[in-house]
Amino acid sequence: MDDASFDTRKAAILKALADAAPDRSVKGLVDALCLPVIEFLTGTEDFVTTSSCSGRVALWQDGAGGDAEEAGEADAGADRKKSKGGGWLYVSHDLPNEQGLKTVLATPDDET
C-alpha cells in the first residue's frame, strides 16, 4: 500500500473511531481498557488499528433471546445486538460481577 492510500485509510479509521455511532462488534464500541493501546498505535505515523479486545465474558441465549444489558457492569444499559437465533444475555470486558451473572442466569427466558 502506498503512503497516500495508507494515509487515506488511516484517516477513515480515525474518523470511525471518533464517531459516536456503534461499530460492528457485539459490544458496539471500542473497549475502554484498550483505549490507551489504540491511542498509542494511532498516534504513530506508520500504524493504525481497526479493533482491539481486552477480553470478554459473554452469555448467549438461543431462541427468542432478549435485549441484554451488562448485568451490574460499568456500561450497563448499553444496547446489545440481537439476531433471529437468540440474544446476548451478558457481555462484559470487565471481571464478571457474580451477582449480576446470577441475576441473568436466574431470569426466566420470557423476561430476557
MMTF fields as JSON, N, C-alpha, C and O atoms, coordinates in Angstrom:
{
  "mmtfVersion": "1.0.0",
  "mmtfProducer": "UNKNOWN",
  "numBonds": 447,
  "numAtoms": 448,
  "numGroups": 112,
  "numChains": 1,
  "numModels": 1,
  "chainsPerModel": [1],
  "groupsPerChain": [112],
  "chainIdList": ["A"],
  "bondAtomList": [4, 2, 8, 6, 12, 10, 16, 14, 20, 18, 24, 22, 28, 26, 32, 30, 36, 34, 40, 38, 44, 42, 48, 46, 52, 50, 56, 54, 60, 58, 64, 62, 68, 66, 72, 70, 76, 74, 80, 78, 84, 82, 88, 86, 92, 90, 96, 94, 100, 98, 104, 102, 108, 106, 112, 110, 116, 114, 120, 118, 124, 122, 128, 126, 132, 130, 136, 134, 140, 138, 144, 142, 148, 146, 152, 150, 156, 154, 160, 158, 164, 162, 168, 166, 172, 170, 176, 174, 180, 178, 184, 182, 188, 186, 192, 190, 196, 194, 200, 198, 204, 202, 208, 206, 212, 210, 216, 214, 220, 218, 224, 222, 228, 226, 232, 230, 236, 234, 240, 238, 244, 242, 248, 246, 252, 250, 256, 254, 260, 258, 264, 262, 268, 266, 272, 270, 276, 274, 280, 278, 284, 282, 288, 286, 292, 290, 296, 294, 300, 298, 304, 302, 308, 306, 312, 310, 316, 314, 320, 318, 324, 322, 328, 326, 332, 330, 336, 334, 340, 338, 344, 342, 348, 346, 352, 350, 356, 354, 360, 358, 364, 362, 368, 366, 372, 370, 376, 374, 380, 378, 384, 382, 388, 386, 392, 390, 396, 394, 400, 398, 404, 402, 408, 406, 412, 410, 416, 414, 420, 418, 424, 422, 428, 426, 432, 430, 436, 434, 440, 438, 444, 442],
  "bondOrderList": [1, 1, 1, 1, 1, 1, 1, 1, 1, 1, 1, 1, 1, 1, 1, 1, 1, 1, 1, 1, 1, 1, 1, 1, 1, 1, 1, 1, 1, 1, 1, 1, 1, 1, 1, 1, 1, 1, 1, 1, 1, 1, 1, 1, 1, 1, 1, 1, 1, 1, 1, 1, 1, 1, 1, 1, 1, 1, 1, 1, 1, 1, 1, 1, 1, 1, 1, 1, 1, 1, 1, 1, 1, 1, 1, 1, 1, 1, 1, 1, 1, 1, 1, 1, 1, 1, 1, 1, 1, 1, 1, 1, 1, 1, 1, 1, 1, 1, 1, 1, 1, 1, 1, 1, 1, 1, 1, 1, 1, 1, 1],
  "groupList": [{"groupName": "MET", "atomNameList": ["N", "CA", "C", "O"], "elementList": ["N", "C", "C", "O"], "formalChargeList": [0, 0, 0, 0], "bondAtomList": [1, 0, 2, 1, 3, 2], "bondOrderList": [1, 1, 2], "singleLetterCode": "M", "chemCompType": "L-PEPTIDE LINKING"}, {"groupName": "ASP", "atomNameList": ["N", "CA", "C", "O"], "elementList": ["N", "C", "C", "O"], "formalChargeList": [0, 0, 0, 0], "bondAtomList": [1, 0, 2, 1, 3, 2], "bondOrderList": [1, 1, 2], "singleLetterCode": "D", "chemCompType": "L-PEPTIDE LINKING"}, {"groupName": "ALA", "atomNameList": ["N", "CA", "C", "O"], "elementList": ["N", "C", "C", "O"], "formalChargeList": [0, 0, 0, 0], "bondAtomList": [1, 0, 2, 1, 3, 2], "bondOrderList": [1, 1, 2], "singleLetterCode": "A", "chemCompType": "L-PEPTIDE LINKING"}, {"groupName": "SER", "atomNameList": ["N", "CA", "C", "O"], "elementList": ["N", "C", "C", "O"], "formalChargeList": [0, 0, 0, 0], "bondAtomList": [1, 0, 2, 1, 3, 2], "bondOrderList": [1, 1, 2], "singleLetterCode": "S", "chemCompType": "L-PEPTIDE LINKING"}, {"groupName": "PHE", "atomNameList": ["N", "CA", "C", "O"], "elementList": ["N", "C", "C", "O"], "formalChargeList": [0, 0, 0, 0], "bondAtomList": [1, 0, 2, 1, 3, 2], "bondOrderList": [1, 1, 2], "singleLetterCode": "F", "chemCompType": "L-PEPTIDE LINKING"}, {"groupName": "THR", "atomNameList": ["N", "CA", "C", "O"], "elementList": ["N", "C", "C", "O"], "formalChargeList": [0, 0, 0, 0], "bondAtomList": [1, 0, 2, 1, 3, 2], "bondOrderList": [1, 1, 2], "singleLetterCode": "T", "chemCompType": "L-PEPTIDE LINKING"}, {"groupName": "ARG", "atomNameList": ["N", "CA", "C", "O"], "elementList": ["N", "C", "C", "O"], "formalChargeList": [0, 0, 0, 0], "bondAtomList": [1, 0, 2, 1, 3, 2], "bondOrderList": [1, 1, 2], "singleLetterCode": "R", "chemCompType": "L-PEPTIDE LINKING"}, {"groupName": "LYS", "atomNameList": ["N", "CA", "C", "O"], "elementList": ["N", "C", "C", "O"], "formalChargeList": [0, 0, 0, 0], "bondAtomList": [1, 0, 2, 1, 3, 2], "bondOrderList": [1, 1, 2], "singleLetterCode": "K", "chemCompType": "L-PEPTIDE LINKING"}, {"groupName": "ILE", "atomNameList": ["N", "CA", "C", "O"], "elementList": ["N", "C", "C", "O"], "formalChargeList": [0, 0, 0, 0], "bondAtomList": [1, 0, 2, 1, 3, 2], "bondOrderList": [1, 1, 2], "singleLetterCode": "I", "chemCompType": "L-PEPTIDE LINKING"}, {"groupName": "LEU", "atomNameList": ["N", "CA", "C", "O"], "elementList": ["N", "C", "C", "O"], "formalChargeList": [0, 0, 0, 0], "bondAtomList": [1, 0, 2, 1, 3, 2], "bondOrderList": [1, 1, 2], "singleLetterCode": "L", "chemCompType": "L-PEPTIDE LINKING"}, {"groupName": "PRO", "atomNameList": ["N", "CA", "C", "O"], "elementList": ["N", "C", "C", "O"], "formalChargeList": [0, 0, 0, 0], "bondAtomList": [1, 0, 2, 1, 3, 2], "bondOrderList": [1, 1, 2], "singleLetterCode": "P", "chemCompType": "L-PEPTIDE LINKING"}, {"groupName": "VAL", "atomNameList": ["N", "CA", "C", "O"], "elementList": ["N", "C", "C", "O"], "formalChargeList": [0, 0, 0, 0], "bondAtomList": [1, 0, 2, 1, 3, 2], "bondOrderList": [1, 1, 2], "singleLetterCode": "V", "chemCompType": "L-PEPTIDE LINKING"}, {"groupName": "GLY", "atomNameList": ["N", "CA", "C", "O"], "elementList": ["N", "C", "C", "O"], "formalChargeList": [0, 0, 0, 0], "bondAtomList": [1, 0, 2, 1, 3, 2], "bondOrderList": [1, 1, 2], "singleLetterCode": "G", "chemCompType": "PEPTIDE LINKING"}, {"groupName": "CYS", "atomNameList": ["N", "CA", "C", "O"], "elementList": ["N", "C", "C", "O"], "formalChargeList": [0, 0, 0, 0], "bondAtomList": [1, 0, 2, 1, 3, 2], "bondOrderList": [1, 1, 2], "singleLetterCode": "C", "chemCompType": "L-PEPTIDE LINKING"}, {"groupName": "GLU", "atomNameList": ["N", "CA", "C", "O"], "elementList": ["N", "C", "C", "O"], "formalChargeList": [0, 0, 0, 0], "bondAtomList": [1, 0, 2, 1, 3, 2], "bondOrderList": [1, 1, 2], "singleLetterCode": "E", "chemCompType": "L-PEPTIDE LINKING"}, {"groupName": "TRP", "atomNameList": ["N", "CA", "C", "O"], "elementList": ["N", "C", "C", "O"], "formalChargeList": [0, 0, 0, 0], "bondAtomList": [1, 0, 2, 1, 3, 2], "bondOrderList": [1, 1, 2], "singleLetterCode": "W", "chemCompType": "L-PEPTIDE LINKING"}, {"groupName": "GLN", "atomNameList": ["N", "CA", "C", "O"], "elementList": ["N", "C", "C", "O"], "formalChargeList": [0, 0, 0, 0], "bondAtomList": [1, 0, 2, 1, 3, 2], "bondOrderList": [1, 1, 2], "singleLetterCode": "Q", "chemCompType": "L-PEPTIDE LINKING"}, {"groupName": "TYR", "atomNameList": ["N", "CA", "C", "O"], "elementList": ["N", "C", "C", "O"], "formalChargeList": [0, 0, 0, 0], "bondAtomList": [1, 0, 2, 1, 3, 2], "bondOrderList": [1, 1, 2], "singleLetterCode": "Y", "chemCompType": "L-PEPTIDE LINKING"}, {"groupName": "HIS", "atomNameList": ["N", "CA", "C", "O"], "elementList": ["N", "C", "C", "O"], "formalChargeList": [0, 0, 0, 0], "bondAtomList": [1, 0, 2, 1, 3, 2], "bondOrderList": [1, 1, 2], "singleLetterCode": "H", "chemCompType": "L-PEPTIDE LINKING"}, {"groupName": "ASN", "atomNameList": ["N", "CA", "C", "O"], "elementList": ["N", "C", "C", "O"], "formalChargeList": [0, 0, 0, 0], "bondAtomList": [1, 0, 2, 1, 3, 2], "bondOrderList": [1, 1, 2], "singleLetterCode": "N", "chemCompType": "L-PEPTIDE LINKING"}],
  "groupTypeList": [0, 1, 1, 2, 3, 4, 1, 5, 6, 7, 2, 2, 8, 9, 7, 2, 9, 2, 1, 2, 2, 10, 1, 6, 3, 11, 7, 12, 9, 11, 1, 2, 9, 13, 9, 10, 11, 8, 14, 4, 9, 5, 12, 5, 14, 1, 4, 11, 5, 5, 3, 3, 13, 3, 12, 6, 11, 2, 9, 15, 16, 1, 12, 2, 12, 12, 1, 2, 14, 14, 2, 12, 14, 2, 1, 2, 12, 2, 1, 6, 7, 7, 3, 7, 12, 12, 12, 15, 9, 17, 11, 3, 18, 1, 9, 10, 19, 14, 16, 12, 9, 7, 5, 11, 9, 2, 5, 10, 1, 1, 14, 5],
  "groupIdList": [1, 2, 3, 4, 5, 6, 7, 8, 9, 10, 11, 12, 13, 14, 15, 16, 17, 18, 19, 20, 21, 22, 23, 24, 25, 26, 27, 28, 29, 30, 31, 32, 33, 34, 35, 36, 37, 38, 39, 40, 41, 42, 43, 44, 45, 46, 47, 48, 49, 50, 51, 52, 53, 54, 55, 56, 57, 58, 59, 60, 61, 62, 63, 64, 65, 66, 67, 68, 69, 70, 71, 72, 73, 74, 75, 76, 77, 78, 79, 80, 81, 82, 83, 84, 85, 86, 87, 88, 89, 90, 91, 92, 93, 94, 95, 96, 97, 98, 99, 100, 101, 102, 103, 104, 105, 106, 107, 108, 109, 110, 111, 112],
  "secStructList": [7, 7, 2, 2, 2, 2, 2, 2, 2, 2, 2, 2, 2, 2, 2, 2, 2, 2, 7, 7, 1, 7, 7, 1, 1, 1, 1, 1, 1, 7, 7, 4, 4, 4, 2, 2, 2, 2, 2, 2, 2, 2, 6, 1, 1, 1, 7, 7, 7, 1, 7, 7, 7, 7, 7, 7, 3, 3, 3, 3, 3, 3, 6, 6, 7, 7, 7, 7, 7, 7, 6, 6, 1, 6, 6, 6, 6, 7, 7, 7, 7, 3, 3, 6, 6, 3, 3, 3, 3, 3, 3, 3, 1, 1, 7, 7, 7, 2, 2, 2, 2, 2, 2, 2, 2, 2, 1, 7, 4, 4, 4, 7],
  "xCoordList": [0.859, 0.0, 0.906, 1.84, 0.63, 1.462, 1.076, 0.031, 1.937, 1.737, 0.415, -0.258, 0.036, -1.201, -2.416, -3.351, -2.407, -3.519, -3.61, -4.7, -2.448, -2.436, -2.973, -3.799, -2.511, -2.96, -4.46, -5.128, -4.996, -6.44, -7.202, -8.205, -6.705, -7.347, -7.278, -8.262, -6.112, -5.956, -6.899, -7.509, -7.027, -7.942, -9.379, -10.111, -9.785, -11.143, -11.327, -12.379, -10.318, -10.395, -10.479, -11.293, -9.659, -9.684, -11.027, -11.534, -11.597, -12.913, -13.97, -14.822, -13.913, -14.871, -14.692, -15.676, -13.452, -13.206, -13.75, -14.214, -13.695, -14.17, -15.689, -16.276, -16.322, -17.769, -18.493, -18.05, -19.588, -20.364, -21.25, -21.821, -21.376, -22.233, -21.638, -20.416, -22.484, -21.985, -21.182, -21.48, -20.161, -19.421, -20.042, -21.092, -19.411, -20.0, -19.717, -20.155, -19.011, -18.719, -19.966, -20.943, -19.92, -21.046, -21.314, -22.463, -20.261, -20.401, -20.874, -21.596, -20.471, -20.893, -19.97, -20.237, -18.893, -17.94, -16.588, -16.467, -15.587, -14.23, -14.157, -14.752, -13.434, -13.241, -12.47, -11.396, -13.008, -12.347, -10.943, -10.034, -10.765, -9.449, -8.41, -7.209, -8.872, -7.947, -7.628, -6.749, -8.324, -8.107, -6.649, -6.171, -5.919, -4.507, -3.689, -2.833, -3.937, -3.218, -3.613, -2.756, -4.905, -5.389, -4.82, -4.366, -4.847, -4.318, -2.822, -2.34, -2.085, -0.654, -0.402, 0.389, -1.083, -0.873, -1.29, -0.555, -2.467, -2.953, -2.204, -2.265, -1.497, -0.701, 0.641, 1.354, 0.984, 2.227, 1.943, 0.802, 2.99, 2.819, 2.517, 1.767, 3.094, 3.051, 2.091, 2.055, 1.305, 0.429, -0.977, -1.201, -1.916, -3.311, -3.943, -3.494, -4.973, -5.692, -7.174, -7.688, -7.85, -9.297, -10.06, -11.245, -9.384, -10.081, -9.087, -7.954, -9.544, -8.779, -9.781, -10.845, -9.446, -10.343, -9.552, -8.481, -10.086, -9.404, -9.778, -9.323, -10.574, -11.058, -12.555, -13.075, -13.242, -14.698, -15.29, -14.822, -16.32, -17.183, -18.536, -19.087, -19.063, -20.326, -21.225, -20.775, -22.502, -23.514, -24.54, -25.099, -24.781, -25.703, -26.88, -26.686, -28.095, -29.282, -29.842, -30.202, -29.92, -30.549, -32.04, -32.61, -32.661, -34.101, -34.49, -33.82, -35.6, -36.156, -35.142, -34.999, -34.444, -33.407, -33.931, -35.048, -33.155, -33.638, -32.628, -31.533, -33.018, -32.126, -31.333, -31.79, -30.165, -29.399, -28.648, -28.213, -28.505, -27.683, -26.587, -26.748, -25.499, -24.429, -24.893, -25.03, -25.132, -25.665, -24.628, -23.614, -24.899, -24.04, -22.696, -21.816, -22.488, -21.193, -21.229, -22.296, -20.065, -19.912, -20.726, -21.239, -20.855, -21.603, -22.954, -23.45, -23.544, -24.885, -25.838, -25.701, -26.792, -27.757, -27.433, -28.265, -26.236, -25.883, -26.696, -26.875, -27.184, -27.968, -27.106, -25.937, -27.67, -26.981, -27.555, -28.732, -26.727, -27.173, -27.896, -27.492, -28.979, -29.761, -29.788, -29.523, -30.112, -30.322, -31.548, -32.065, -32.018, -33.193, -32.984, -33.934, -31.738, -31.459, -31.253, -31.048, -31.3, -31.101, -30.656, -30.817, -30.1, -29.658, -28.601, -28.494, -27.824, -26.787, -27.433, -28.149, -27.195, -27.697, -26.736, -27.148, -25.453, -24.424, -23.177, -22.712, -22.645, -21.392, -20.594, -21.079, -19.375, -18.559, -17.091, -16.633, -16.368, -14.92, -14.241, -13.017, -15.028, -14.523, -14.596, -15.157, -14.025, -14.179, -15.669, -16.4, -16.135, -17.561, -18.037, -17.338, -19.216, -19.888, -20.739, -21.717, -20.375, -21.045, -22.552, -23.324, -22.979, -24.414, -25.108, -26.224, -24.465, -25.048, -25.23, -26.258, -24.219, -24.328, -25.444, -26.211, -25.544, -26.606, -27.974, -28.894, -28.113, -29.39, -29.756, -30.893, -28.797, -29.037, -29.41, -30.341, -28.702, -28.951, -30.272, -30.862, -30.739, -31.976, -33.212, -34.335, -33.024, -34.139, -34.8, -34.126, -36.122, -36.819, -36.657, -36.52, -36.674, -36.484, -37.385, -36.954, -38.641, -39.583, -39.354, -40.008, -38.446, -38.162, -36.867, -36.527, -36.111, -34.832, -35.002, -34.02],
  "yCoordList": [-1.171, 0.0, 1.235, 1.324, 2.17, 3.376, 4.309, 4.142, 5.292, 6.198, 6.955, 7.129, 7.403, 8.168, 7.294, 7.746, 6.041, 5.123, 4.823, 4.808, 4.584, 4.316, 5.518, 5.363, 6.697, 7.908, 8.109, 8.504, 7.839, 7.956, 6.934, 7.253, 5.696, 4.622, 4.925, 4.748, 5.383, 5.707, 6.835, 6.773, 7.862, 8.966, 8.472, 8.926, 7.55, 6.986, 6.18, 6.259, 5.412, 4.623, 5.536, 5.3, 6.563, 7.501, 8.223, 8.469, 8.557, 9.2, 8.249, 8.665, 6.978, 5.991, 5.778, 5.635, 5.755, 5.584, 6.761, 6.587, 7.948, 9.147, 9.291, 10.039, 8.58, 8.662, 8.0, 6.965, 8.581, 8.036, 6.869, 6.191, 6.623, 5.536, 4.19, 4.042, 3.21, 1.876, 1.253, 1.464, 0.483, -0.242, -1.63, -1.913, -2.495, -3.8, -4.866, -6.006, -4.528, -5.511, -5.797, -5.05, -6.879, -7.239, -6.112, -5.738, -5.589, -4.528, -3.231, -2.449, -3.007, -1.817, -0.625, 0.445, -0.796, 0.289, -0.269, -1.437, 0.575, 0.177, -0.103, 0.621, -1.145, -1.465, -0.345, 0.04, 0.18, 1.266, 0.868, 1.699, -0.397, -0.852, -0.828, -0.809, -0.83, -0.818, 0.577, 0.739, 1.578, 2.932, 3.386, 3.988, 3.125, 3.547, 2.892, 3.547, 1.628, 0.937, 1.524, 1.782, 1.731, 2.297, 3.7, 4.036, 4.514, 5.877, 5.861, 6.674, 4.937, 4.83, 4.464, 5.113, 3.417, 2.964, 4.008, 4.287, 4.577, 5.543, 6.873, 7.68, 7.103, 8.315, 8.251, 9.251, 7.083, 6.936, 7.183, 7.09, 7.497, 7.811, 6.577, 6.662, 5.443, 4.271, 3.163, 2.112, 3.381, 2.321, 2.832, 4.014, 1.909, 2.167, 0.816, -0.218, 0.82, -0.415, -0.18, 0.909, -1.213, -1.109, -1.675, -1.39, -2.479, -3.027, -3.612, -3.947, -3.721, -4.353, -4.878, -4.29, -5.967, -6.558, -6.854, -7.46, -6.422, -6.624, -7.945, -8.233, -8.73, -9.982, -9.874, -8.77, -10.973, -10.903, -12.1, -13.23, -11.83, -12.86, -12.624, -11.526, -13.653, -13.475, -14.685, -15.829, -14.412, -15.473, -15.213, -14.12, -16.218, -16.135, -17.06, -18.183, -16.612, -17.456, -17.718, -16.787, -19.01, -19.374, -19.12, -19.066, -18.964, -18.789, -17.342, -16.477, -17.075, -15.724, -14.716, -13.638, -15.058, -14.175, -12.781, -12.443, -12.002, -10.687, -9.629, -9.888, -8.434, -7.297, -7.254, -6.695, -7.835, -7.99, -6.727, -5.975, -6.512, -5.436, -6.072, -7.192, -5.393, -5.922, -5.845, -4.761, -7.002, -7.063, -6.595, -7.255, -5.449, -4.955, -4.436, -4.253, -4.189, -3.729, -2.235, -1.622, -1.658, -0.21, 0.368, 1.481, -0.369, 0.189, -0.486, -0.657, -0.867, -1.447, -0.464, 0.749, -0.987, -0.147, 0.056, 0.554, -0.323, -0.201, -1.215, -2.351, -0.808, -1.726, -2.881, -2.692, -4.058, -5.257, -5.641, -5.414, -6.215, -6.671, -7.996, -8.853, -8.158, -9.385, -9.96, -9.263, -11.241, -11.857, -12.734, -12.952, -13.242, -14.111, -15.331, -15.844, -15.802, -17.028, -16.88, -17.879, -15.667, -15.507, -14.108, -13.16, -14.0, -12.686, -12.813, -13.843, -11.766, -11.728, -11.473, -10.485, -12.334, -12.145, -11.307, -10.53, -11.475, -10.805, -10.669, -11.645, -9.483, -9.251, -8.263, -7.176, -8.638, -7.745, -7.924, -9.023, -6.824, -6.851, -6.618, -6.511, -6.542, -6.386, -7.733, -8.696, -7.788, -9.0, -9.23, -8.28, -10.475, -10.739, -10.324, -10.504, -9.776, -9.423, -10.628, -10.936, -11.311, -12.568, -12.389, -13.201, -11.345, -11.143, -10.845, -11.31, -10.082, -9.787, -11.041, -11.216, -11.922, -13.191, -14.053, -14.65, -14.125, -14.921, -14.385, -15.161, -13.07, -12.457, -12.816, -13.196, -12.697, -13.018, -14.486, -14.814, -15.364, -16.802, -17.217, -18.219, -16.472, -16.808, -16.215, -16.572, -15.309, -14.659, -15.632, -16.197, -15.838, -16.732, -16.254, -15.057, -17.207, -16.9, -15.813, -14.997, -15.773, -14.794, -13.394, -12.451, -13.231, -11.905, -11.331, -10.197, -12.086, -11.581, -10.765, -10.267],
  "zCoordList": [0.0, 0.0, 0.0, 0.797, -0.883, -0.913, 0.232, 0.861, 0.492, 1.628, 1.546, 2.562, 0.364, 0.207, 0.515, 1.176, 0.04, 0.309, 1.8, 2.372, 2.432, 3.872, 4.643, 5.543, 4.298, 4.994, 4.85, 5.806, 3.663, 3.427, 4.263, 4.902, 4.244, 5.026, 6.522, 7.241, 6.989, 8.404, 8.806, 9.873, 7.972, 8.269, 8.401, 9.281, 7.54, 7.609, 8.895, 9.529, 9.279, 10.514, 11.73, 12.623, 11.776, 12.9, 12.992, 14.087, 11.838, 11.825, 12.398, 13.184, 12.005, 12.512, 14.015, 14.741, 14.484, 15.923, 16.725, 17.852, 16.151, 16.842, 16.777, 17.559, 15.849, 15.655, 16.825, 17.322, 17.261, 18.375, 17.947, 18.801, 16.654, 16.165, 16.565, 16.603, 16.862, 17.221, 16.085, 14.91, 16.451, 15.436, 15.254, 15.832, 14.464, 14.154, 15.211, 15.059, 16.259, 17.303, 18.13, 18.079, 18.887, 19.762, 20.755, 20.994, 21.314, 22.313, 21.659, 22.276, 20.424, 19.7, 19.861, 19.314, 20.602, 20.781, 21.195, 21.565, 21.128, 21.482, 22.982, 23.78, 23.362, 24.772, 25.453, 24.99, 26.544, 27.272, 27.721, 27.732, 28.091, 28.545, 27.428, 27.696, 26.171, 25.029, 24.521, 23.675, 25.02, 24.507, 24.573, 23.612, 25.661, 25.662, 24.541, 23.946, 24.249, 23.181, 21.825, 20.98, 21.628, 20.365, 20.159, 19.065, 21.212, 21.1, 20.796, 20.008, 21.42, 21.153, 19.692, 19.007, 19.225, 17.849, 16.818, 15.87, 17.012, 16.026, 16.112, 15.185, 17.226, 17.374, 16.666, 16.584, 16.157, 15.403, 13.926, 13.472, 13.198, 11.78, 10.929, 9.956, 11.289, 10.411, 10.827, 10.188, 11.894, 12.375, 12.607, 12.87, 12.502, 12.833, 13.173, 12.679, 14.006, 14.317, 14.108, 14.361, 13.645, 13.451, 14.632, 14.803, 15.451, 16.608, 17.597, 17.253, 18.822, 19.886, 20.905, 21.096, 21.548, 22.541, 23.802, 23.751, 24.926, 26.192, 26.847, 27.954, 26.204, 26.778, 26.989, 27.15, 26.991, 27.036, 27.762, 27.622, 28.532, 29.087, 28.42, 28.492, 27.775, 27.069, 27.263, 27.202, 27.497, 27.583, 26.492, 26.399, 25.673, 24.539, 24.804, 25.269, 24.518, 24.645, 23.271, 22.55, 22.895, 21.63, 21.717, 22.807, 20.572, 20.536, 20.601, 20.037, 21.306, 21.361, 21.851, 21.274, 22.902, 23.421, 23.684, 23.291, 24.325, 24.654, 24.371, 23.872, 24.699, 24.583, 25.878, 26.875, 25.863, 27.094, 27.442, 26.569, 28.721, 29.227, 30.05, 30.534, 30.214, 31.034, 32.475, 33.043, 33.055, 34.405, 35.411, 35.635, 36.01, 37.059, 36.608, 37.45, 35.335, 34.856, 34.589, 34.574, 34.379, 34.242, 33.099, 33.212, 31.997, 30.885, 30.725, 29.612, 31.853, 31.825, 31.184, 31.348, 30.463, 29.794, 28.334, 27.576, 27.928, 26.517, 25.734, 26.175, 24.578, 23.755, 23.279, 22.943, 23.251, 22.786, 21.444, 21.167, 20.628, 19.318, 19.467, 20.253, 18.697, 18.707, 17.3, 16.321, 17.217, 15.919, 16.03, 17.126, 14.897, 14.903, 15.78, 16.371, 15.869, 16.587, 18.071, 18.761, 18.592, 20.018, 20.385, 19.616, 21.564, 22.024, 23.094, 23.759, 23.259, 24.282, 25.637, 25.803, 26.59, 27.937, 28.761, 29.623, 28.486, 29.288, 28.432, 27.843, 28.364, 27.65, 28.487, 28.801, 28.847, 29.653, 29.321, 29.008, 29.397, 29.244, 30.58, 30.654, 31.623, 32.977, 33.692, 33.168, 34.89, 35.679, 35.904, 36.184, 35.786, 35.974, 37.358, 38.355, 37.397, 38.633, 39.009, 38.327, 40.088, 40.449, 40.608, 40.098, 41.306, 41.5, 40.176, 39.946, 39.311, 38.006, 37.169, 36.515, 37.19, 36.46, 37.034, 36.28, 38.347, 38.983, 38.591, 38.332, 38.546, 38.169, 36.736, 36.46, 35.825, 34.417, 34.266, 33.531, 34.946, 34.823, 35.468, 35.065, 36.454, 37.142, 36.469, 36.826, 35.496, 34.826, 33.858, 32.996, 33.989, 33.048, 31.617, 31.361, 30.678, 29.259, 28.742, 27.928, 29.193, 28.646, 29.198, 28.752, 30.154, 30.698, 30.172, 30.51, 29.338, 28.835, 27.592, 27.041]
}
